[in-house]
Amino acid sequence: MIHPGVQKGYLSLCVTMLFCDGRTHLSEMSVRAVIPFKPVNPKTRLSPTLNKEERETFAQVMLRDVIDAVQSAGAVPTILSTHPFTCPDADVEVASGGLNDTLNCYFGRNNQAVLLVMADLPLATPESLLRMMNTNADIAIVPGRGGGTNSLFLKDPQKFRADFYGASFLKHMQIATEFGRSVEVVDSFRLHTDIDERDDLVEVLIHNNGVTRDYLVSLGFSLVTEHGRVGVKRDPHKQAF
């Protein structure tokens, strides 16, 4: 269930199909976008900044922006949720196991292209996702910070397996080699920037034009420059602790 703290206006859906770069590789391709999601007690590294209720709503508004980007890129979203969750604009499957087992089961039963997008990428745009989906390679991959993987596009998901956690980018590159798949590593600021810690909120306030930024502003967050660096501050009157 979408948290009541998310205002109705935050849930509006943009369904305009944007193919802004003029490429047409996707015209004959059906793409399912899978989005892993944790609705209960997510983003624990933000606990010093947001309480549990705020973190759960924050995760939901980030998911909302990801779904909007996915749908505007022409893909059909499916949420793989760790707990029962209702989303009116996407199919929801409750994951019965860990992330890797759940994804590999999903890949194994799909014979059409799959776009994997993490739910904490609120800077994602249709253009950044289309860049992945229009790859000439078998697989497109966006590395995350610290050796992780933020997004994958698999033309044939049955010829790949997920191995997240740790240096997953290197592991996924090796797995692609084992399957004999060609890979394009996509350098994308918008898909590289996942939101895990307080300093990451700077990027949301600067670069996000969706509901994630609106939610942070509603909580009293704004930008502040100290010692030549940009950070965030919060209006103490809007603290909910």
Steps between C-alpha positions, in 0.01 A plus 500: 500500500634843409573683824237764590778750551553506125270770372266425212691735275813295551334199342407654165623293207674633193420261216639703212720277288836672453734383227702817492823375346337385179627141519249228415669179608215426744218503248484120479606428859279434800683602817403412854660720766557326833547719809608341830341684792508490879192678643561420869782672690701593188806722466635440850811708428266800493380423855695795651318728255152351455290296741353164398169639378675770297744249353215276390322791332829616350556155348150511353544839335835392352324192363232727355762698306665179377166362379424825318838486322454132411152549360597812309780296340242252375575214740247317719590501872487208739590554866674220686414590858641358822158545665137522382458834327236662282589715202225598254741559211709182506470128554632396841657164583601424857852359510507170687879488528807717476564750223720276286275195522194711424659671200642180356162331528346801323766497226452127449132528418527800264603461138461868412730790580520607864609835642610482864483835680560555870227686687735760649586672170264801503722689254423243230353644182337337197801607294749329733298178494455513122874536467536161670217334310635618164838334553647298216644256754323202659519668841523860619618562856522813714754471782413631844732659749739276689488217246125446496251469214217752464331389180513220243340453161487139383385417150485132598457475880519120487867533403605688811486469876500767768764506772447814704676620815871564526676587176197403291610702198812288459303183566238592241768575241650155566158333479436666164833360377408153623176515302678637194303825508625833372481789748476878478595685819279809507642811665191679635499750785125464542507122531829493690360719780321284753368662818629338819638767732435858608755649258317331212195719568696788345470334160125458541447866588714612205413253225162339572190662353253246633326404820818401686624857511150623588488264796837610638397865468175421684712364787693825517818401316692757298850553365771667702859591409764466770876518454455496124297177496128456442304310763146483631334649803159440650258749646479389868131589508436219250690231687274208585715328762 
